């Protein structure tokens, strides 16, 4: 049986030293120009030094128009390279594989923050986003490819394309995307931009550069049946090194399913994978839940909020599979003691007040 401590090999790029990955976590610690701050670098390096096999950045915008919140990391401009280089070098020295998550906010962006109008695959009257033209879609693909090349120049081992949580790539998969120009309608049309982006990133980077994709499996206008089919197709096609499923809870049932139904994850873990590795995320908070997640048949597991509260969680789980994890709610001071910068403390405390005591 595969163990959390086992290394994991990929078709492209470096092996990860174990099966524990730091989830890409919004932390609002970047500078206003999208460059990495010292506190954001410190937060990520602490998790690398304490055992994670792979450490990923928060969602990093690939174009100014895709910026979605204050304090968001950017990988859209060469001026952001110095901080990215520092982080990549530090992660390598700490022994962790390093990925940048590439994202465009689409209709979930912020005109007030980016200074640019909102765009989406389709006109969205709720947000005021206008529909992208085909030429603009091609430009979007180029933005992702340029950002990936920039990440490689900075020294990162790879990138993960953010196709989840209702951001732009995910919006293309939404049932409201009924474009009739090849970028909507059928599942093949809705997923075309993702395949185009994967191909463009591969062409813009070296043969050993790691390329992954994060997908949501339901909600956000998606259907689980289509996401199962897309996952199967992408893994069979073999262009991805990993597919990372954001499940919200790795034990949950599909939305609206009968209580006797099989867990959502079972729809994905039995799919043929070829050389693509499968990761899962959702309420992995301690040793038992990490071991149970891996035992579903996944290749690696992501840890999110528990890694915010406990910078030592990876090494503690690897040393003790029964490690209970941090106890919530935590205090603001305990977050600071775990190398969480003040903007991240404030974001975590106000966004999830049930998890922070003061």
C-alpha angles and dihedrals in degrees: 000000000000114000129210088241094057117109118242125220126206135198089246131030137000126340119248114239092227143357098264116103128185107236117235100261127192105232107159092221099123122107120260090261091056095255121135117264124217091250092053091050090048092050093053096041091052090059091047093049090051100057116281113146091213131019119198129192123237117268106300119203116238095201134023090244089060096057108123110178144015113272094026120152117243133205095174101101138042088235086074093057100091094063092041090052091051092051095046091049093048093049091051092051089050091055099245127126111242132220134174116215109224117211145167117195097213109179088353090063124102123242089193090058102035099035088223131107118259118257133190139165088265136020108277112199092186094062100021092241116154125218118264118241119234090253089052090051088055088050090050090054089050090051091056091047093049091048091051091050089049091051090052091049088053090056103257119148094227150318138255118217111223106229095154144079097041098293121139102285089045090048089062088060092052117114088237089068100097097153113155098204098086096276099085147017106063123047088254090054095045091049095044093095090054092052091045090051094049090050092047093049090049090051093048097049138054124275091255096051114119117233124188138167133216117211135183113224100208142359120045090083092301129129120218092224091058093045090051090051093046092048091051092048096047093048091047091050090058101214094118126076091200142006113207117199119206102209100163086221121024090210098049128116121238114277110280094005124146116260090250093057123114117261116272093247092062090069089065111030095067094054115112108260108185106191095337116109119218123221129185133200135189131106096344095155109149146011098284094048091047092051091046091050092052090046090062086075099264118140097223140002132222123223118203128160094019089058090055092056096038119037089185096053098109096052091042093053091046090052095043121022089198095056106144097215127220120325116236137251095052128186126251089242092054088054090052089049088055094058096264112147122229097257089053092046090053094045093049094045096048097038096047106022090166088066097050122060100203 
